[in-house]
Amino acid sequence: MNGRSVLVAWAAGALALLLIAGCGLRGIGTTGRQGAQADQRGAILDKQLKGSASLNEVNAVAEKFLTAGDFPRAKFGVDWYRIEFQSLDRDGSPLRLVAQVFAPKTDQAATLPVYVFGPGTTGLNDTCAPSNEQPDVRSWGDFHSHMLTYAMQGYVAVVPDYEGFDDGPRLHHYYVGELQGRALLDAARAGLRFFDESGTAPAKPKPNPVFLAGYSNGGYAALAARDLAPKYAPELQVKGVIGYGPRSDVSTLFKEMPSLGPYVLYSYADYYGRDKVPFERIVQPGVQRTLERDVTTKCIDEIVGYYGADPAAVFTPEFVSALRQGTLAQQFPVLKQLFDQNKAGVSPDSKLIPVLVLHSAKDTVVEPATLQAYMKELCGAGGRGQYVAYPDIPHTLIRQTGYADAIHWIESITKGQLPKNDCL
């Protein structure tokens, strides 16, 4: 969900400070596409220094971004890079993705924990890619400042673009858990290889703790990565997952944030097949006529106001009724199966990876009842989780308000302490 209305006031300063020193692009270690071997997942294919910030500059950004009062002061200055790294497509073929790496300025950086962050919804086309965000012009959440505040505490902070961005005509497949989860796990691999002399050499298992996190849809991606981690990336030391207002069940989006529903429907039709998504039964005729054009051109700062907050204005009475009555399985069984297939964060295979859910008690984007239901499912699957809801804040301020709690949770785990478990 876009945080422009809240964050744009200070985003220009954040970006400017990051660009103060060493802003020129410089290519490092460029190679061609790698093979699809498992040991090439996370291989760094290109690396460019984008900017640098001193301790004072980092603290100045944090003061503007972290609105909840006191915060731990910066321990390190930060260098900011753009990288390209390898992941895998649905068929196992090489997939080249982009990420931004925020590296603490220390000789010990290669030994630090890795914090991988899934950005919230930005859109489907290349223009909307998280790495293309310019907070002083169009803010989708000011992900630069968020990453900077973690790097300054001693974490190698990595924020990837998802599949479908930065590659021409192909669109991002939104709420496809397998692809979004892979992007975060392979970004973690890239973070671990970042300081190697050659980021393309076969990776060796490293003991650095890895924390997966994400905001809104990015929280969904982090939960999906948690599900995949034991089998897709068993060598990673994934110690915990943080969701800032995350969503687990895709179907809840259509009631709570109907303006983003067309993104999901178009993505699923493109990914799973047009026959799986009966648009004529789901989408209002006026919306359907221009849906392809609208979802493939409008980013998050446009789509929300364009479709509005009323499900009945976007979807047919039949679909709205099925959502409200809980009868999707009877009326739209194939689509319901896709929603269930992409549910995230409840796999018993990953039950040993604890989850911290930070939320707003008045969230209208992901409602409290939705996340409370998720916590019940998490606990039912044998997982460990903690749920914290802050009063009187909007969805857009969960990351800032929960910053100190998130840092404390991460630090406790890295010291070997078991986090609080609300499942008991």
Secondary structure by P-SEA (a helix, b strand, c coil): ccccccccccaaaaaaaaaccccbbbbccccccccccccccccccbbbbcccccaaaaaaaaaaccccccccccccccccbbbbbbbbcccccbbbbbbccccccccccccbbbbbbbbccccccccccccccccccccccaaaaaaaaaaaaccbbbbbbccccccccccccccaaaaaaaaaaaaaaaaaacccccccccccccccbbbbbbccaaaaaaaaaaaacccccccccccbbbbccccccccccccccccaaaaaaaaaaaaacccccccccccccccccaaaaaaaccccccccccccccccccccaaaaaaaaacccccccaaaaaaaaaaccccccccccbbbbbbbbcccccccaaaaaaaaaaaaaacccbbbbbbcccccccccccaaaaaaaaaaaaaaccccccccc
